[in-house]
């Protein structure tokens, strides 16, 4: 399933792909629903299967790793994290700035919430749709990656982590702006921590 509000040719190409490949379904979002987080939320609402796997269209994650996530789910995991930071992973073109900031943020989450996961920020995760049905998502941007795993942990979900392959995008420009993203990631963590503390 593809979700898009792109201003380029992406919606038209997605529709052409859906017409050619019967298993592809396209969800077109309205202008007021822009943002990575809104795309994820729209996809979850439209999902029909037992599992949801957010996946970046720039192929930074390897789709051949999806069966690894499914195998862990079949063993009983409700969330399976595709990790760039555990043994057996492969990362290509990952900048030292991203690496350091990601590792620091993940350490911050482990300290705040007791999370055992080493890669909370990667979008490439498998979620049980049943788990997601009880999760109220609020984020509109990339910070939804942290919101979802933190909320899953707070719901006492069974979480597993598997090594995956990641590579820097080969073409186009990312819409991610590092300073804004880390501010949003920090705010979602603090908000959820305070909510847990005072509930």
C-alpha positions in Angstrom: 0.0 0.0 0.0 1.3 3.5 -0.9 0.3 6.7 0.8 1.1 10.0 -0.8 0.4 13.8 -1.0 3.4 14.4 -3.1 3.5 17.5 -5.3 5.6 15.8 -8.0 4.6 12.9 -10.3 4.5 10.3 -7.4 0.7 10.1 -7.1 0.3 9.4 -10.9 3.1 6.9 -10.9 1.6 5.2 -7.8 -1.7 4.9 -9.5 -0.1 3.4 -12.6 1.7 0.9 -10.4 -1.5 -0.1 -8.7 -3.2 -0.6 -12.1 -0.4 -2.9 -13.2 0.1 -4.8 -9.9 -3.2 -5.9 -8.4 -1.8 -6.2 -4.8 -0.8 -2.5 -4.6 -3.3 -0.1 -3.2 -2.8 3.7 -3.2 -4.1 6.0 -0.5 -4.2 9.7 -1.6 -4.2 12.1 1.3 -5.6 15.6 1.4 -3.4 18.7 1.6 -4.1 19.1 5.4 -2.6 15.7 6.0 1.0 16.4 4.9 4.0 15.0 6.7 5.6 11.7 7.3 3.7 11.0 10.5 0.4 11.7 8.8 1.3 9.3 6.0 2.0 6.5 8.5 -1.2 7.2 10.3 -3.2 7.1 7.0 -1.5 3.9 6.1 -2.4 2.3 9.4 -6.0 3.3 9.1 -6.2 1.9 5.7 -4.3 -1.4 6.4 -6.2 -4.7 6.1 -3.6 -7.3 7.0 -2.5 -8.6 10.4 0.8 -6.7 10.3 1.9 -3.2 9.3 5.4 -2.5 8.1 6.2 1.2 7.5 8.7 1.4 4.7 10.6 4.3 3.2 10.0 4.7 -0.6 13.7 5.8 -1.1 14.7 2.1 -0.5 17.0 3.1 2.4 15.8 -0.1 4.0 16.0 -3.4 2.1 12.6 -5.0 1.3 14.3 -8.4 1.3 14.6 -8.0 5.1 10.8 -8.0 5.6 10.6 -11.8 5.9 13.0 -11.5 8.9 10.5 -9.3 10.6 7.6 -11.6 9.8 9.5 -14.6 11.2 9.9 -12.9 14.6 6.2 -11.9 14.6 5.3 -15.5 14.0 7.4 -16.4 17.0 5.1 -14.1 19.1 6.6 -10.6 18.8 4.0 -7.8 18.5 6.7 -5.3 17.4 9.8 -6.2 15.4 12.4 -3.5 15.0 14.6 -3.5 11.9 17.9 -2.4 13.5 21.0 -0.6 12.2 22.7 -0.8 15.6 22.9 -4.5 16.5 25.3 -7.3 15.4 24.7 -8.6 11.9 23.4 -5.3 10.6 24.8 -3.6 7.4 24.8 0.2 6.9 26.1 1.9 3.8 26.7 5.7 3.6 25.5 6.4 7.1 27.0 9.7 8.2 28.9 10.1 11.4 26.6 13.0 12.4 23.5 10.8 12.1 25.2 7.9 13.8 26.2 9.9 16.9 22.9 11.7 17.2 20.9 8.5 16.7 22.9 6.6 19.3 22.6 9.4 21.8 18.8 9.6 21.3 18.4 5.9 21.7 20.4 6.0 24.9 18.2 8.8 26.1 15.1 6.7 25.5 16.6 3.7 27.2 17.3 5.8 30.2 13.8 7.5 30.3 11.7 4.4 29.6 13.8 1.4 30.2 13.6 0.4 26.5 15.9 -2.4 25.4 15.7 -1.5 21.8 18.8 0.0 20.2 17.2 1.5 17.1 14.0 3.4 18.0 14.3 6.0 15.2 14.3 3.7 12.2 10.9 3.7 10.5 11.4 0.1 9.4 9.5 -1.9 12.0 6.7 -4.4 12.0 3.7 -3.8 14.2 0.8 -6.1 14.9 -2.3 -4.3 13.6 -4.1 -5.5 16.8 -1.6 -3.6 18.9 -1.9 -0.5 16.7 -5.7 -0.5 17.1 -5.3 0.3 20.7 -2.7 3.0 20.1 -3.7 6.7 19.7 -1.1 8.3 17.5 -0.5 12.1 17.6 2.7 12.8 15.7 2.7 14.5 12.3 6.4 14.2 11.4 9.3 11.8 11.6 9.0 11.7 15.4 6.2 9.2 14.9 8.9 6.5 14.7 9.8 7.2 18.4 6.2 7.7 19.5 5.1 4.3 18.2 7.9 2.3 19.8 7.6 4.2 23.1 3.8 3.7 23.2 4.2 0.0 22.4 6.7 -0.3 25.3 4.3 1.5 27.6 1.5 -1.0 26.5 3.9 -3.8 27.5 4.0 -5.1 24.0 6.4 -8.0 23.2 9.2 -6.3 21.2 12.0 -8.0 19.3 14.9 -6.5 17.2 16.6 -8.0 14.2 19.6 -6.8 12.2 18.8 -5.3 8.8 20.5 -3.5 5.9 20.3 0.2 5.5 21.8 2.5 2.8 21.8 6.2 2.1 19.4 7.2 -0.6 20.8 7.2 -4.1 18.7 9.9 -5.6 16.5 12.9 -4.7 16.6 15.0 -1.5 15.3 14.0 1.9 12.6 16.2 3.5 14.2 15.5 6.9 15.9 18.5 8.4 18.1 17.2 11.2 17.7 20.0 13.8 14.0 20.2 13.4 13.6 16.4 13.5 15.7 16.0 16.7 13.7 18.8 18.4 10.5 17.0 17.6 12.0 13.6 18.6 13.1 15.2 22.0 9.7 16.8 22.6 7.7 13.5 21.9 9.9 11.6 24.3 9.6 14.2 27.1 5.8 14.5 26.6 5.3 10.8 26.8 7.6 10.5 29.8 5.7 13.3 31.7 2.4 11.7 30.7 3.5 8.4 32.2 4.9 10.1 35.3 1.7 11.9 36.1 -1.0 9.6 34.9 
